Amino acid sequence: MHFDLIIVGASFAGLAAARTAASRGLSVAVVEAKREAGARVHTSGILVREAIEEIDIPHHLTRRVPGVRLYAPNMRSSDLVSPGYAFYTTRTAELLRWMANEAKAAGAHILYATRFEGAVRCGDVIRLDGIDLSTRFLVGADGARSRVARTFGLSLNRRFLTGVEVEIEASDAIDPRFLHCFVNSRLAPGYIAWAAPGPDVVQVGVAVRDGTKPDLAAFMAATEAEFGWAAAKVVGRRSGLIPCGGPLSRTAAPGVLLVGDAAGWVSPMTGGGIRLAFQYGRRAASAIADHLQSRGPAPEAVLARALPGYALKTLLRRALDLAPANPVLNLALSTPPARRLAERIYFHRRGGGGIDREAYLRWLDAEAAGRVGTGPRQV
Ligand SMILES: Cc1cc2nc3c(=O)[nH]c(=O)nc-3n(C[C@H](O)[C@H](O)[C@H](O)COP(=O)(O)OP(=O)(O)OC[C@H]3O[C@@H](n4cnc5c(N)ncnc54)[C@H](O)[C@@H]3O)c2cc1C
């Protein structure tokens, strides 16, 4: 079978790209090693608002979480909000199944339980090893350790955070208005621990820098007094590697392009990659359609112009990798500039304008208690 475009990986980047490419009229196949989209989810699946805007995710697959409660190692916390902005936790497996259905509805073929092992280029055609498939263009959306990248001698991710998470039934363990983020160089060296109110479960996790092992049990034991995790039933686990070295340099060969984690499109600071997978997965598909249908420029050149720089976030990643001592973090996080920096990192200065912060927090409180009032006053 011959296609205009074969995409390896039916996850956030691959499915977003498949839907766009099929909608643009390309014949598209997606090759996925798992038996279905959404099997063995390895991500927390928390979306920034921009991700929701990118592909209009159905409301019932998400839960809106307006703020961030940031804890210093001494467990003093600050509430970070930006009126108008929110994060969204997800029914992640269902979200991926929905994306697969959208791609199929647009005309893409998805071949599950089919592993990409390698490929060779013969003139203008790329033939996949061991599968009777060939394509004009191949996209590697196959994650942090991309086989497509290795096959075509492209750049590989070399720096990772390692994350582990449990899903627990504990509806009242945490304040549902917030993503609870814990900065602690002993329990989460190089990154953070978190507790997030998912649509159905609470997700508790920790991620750490290269060379260290995440110890979620130690984090949960250390915060047991505040949250009482021990009483909750564990109903799921997720874990995986998060590339944190920033976008890779060589992500394309003739007729081949990497997208998503395979291309290192993950914020080095926050570890978030889903929005970038949606946004640039779609952008890549559009650029490939322009290239194949209208002799448009090389897709990698189009993407290189569109991708953001990560200077500040890369710098902050280096600082976090040093895992400053907890007393230093306690001191730093108690200062207003640190809170402003944290708000900038979490909210990118979006939302906000003209709403009184304290009134907004009270309004969120009332909303959580089911007593929605007239809303915060404009100032
Ligand atoms: C523990 C953890 C928590 C995270 N939390 C968040 C978060 O809350 N928010 C956020 O924005 N980001 C988060 N991330 C990052 C985010 O999950 C990734 O950036 C995102 O999943 C990247 O999507 P992708 O489609 O590029 O790759 P992936 O989601 O990794 O998908 C790759 C797909 O390719 C398939 N595949 C791989 N090799 C082959 C092969 N040889 N043949 C066929 N198929 C193959 C895999 O089965 C998989 O389906 C987290 C990551 C981890 C590990």
The ligand as an ORCA input file, in Angstrom:
! r2SCAN-3c Opt
* xyz 0 1
  C       5.332     11.118     33.491
  C       5.083     12.158     32.434
  C       4.185     13.187     32.687
  C       3.960     14.169     31.709
  N       3.023     15.124     31.962
  C       2.740     16.048     31.023
  C       1.695     16.974     31.222
  O       1.001     16.938     32.243
  N       1.455     17.903     30.261
  C       2.194     17.961     29.091
  O       1.944     18.835     28.254
  N       3.188     17.069     28.872
  C       3.460     16.106     29.786
  N       4.434     15.165     29.548
  C       5.092     15.193     28.232
  C       4.120     14.632     27.185
  O       3.585     13.421     27.627
  C       4.815     14.423     25.861
  O       5.423     15.645     25.485
  C       3.810     13.957     24.800
  O       3.290     12.703     25.141
  C       4.494     13.893     23.437
  O       3.612     13.362     22.501
  P       4.165     12.601     21.222
  O       2.965     12.289     20.407
  O       5.277     13.359     20.622
  O       4.861     11.270     21.775
  P       4.294     10.099     22.678
  O       3.112     10.553     23.450
  O       5.455      9.567     23.432
  O       3.799      9.010     21.634
  C       4.680      8.253     20.839
  C       3.850      7.142     20.208
  O       4.668      6.448     19.283
  C       4.485      5.053     19.458
  N       5.718      4.399     19.032
  C       6.963      4.519     19.555
  N       7.856      3.797     18.857
  C       7.157      3.207     17.859
  C       7.530      2.337     16.792
  N       8.802      1.928     16.603
  N       6.558      1.893     15.952
  C       5.265      2.295     16.112
  N       4.859      3.114     17.109
  C       5.795      3.570     17.960
  C       4.236      4.900     20.953
  O       3.571      3.679     21.246
  C       3.370      6.123     21.227
  O       1.993      5.859     21.013
  C       4.675     14.156     30.480
  C       5.557     13.114     30.220
  C       5.757     12.118     31.167
  C       6.710     11.001     30.863
*
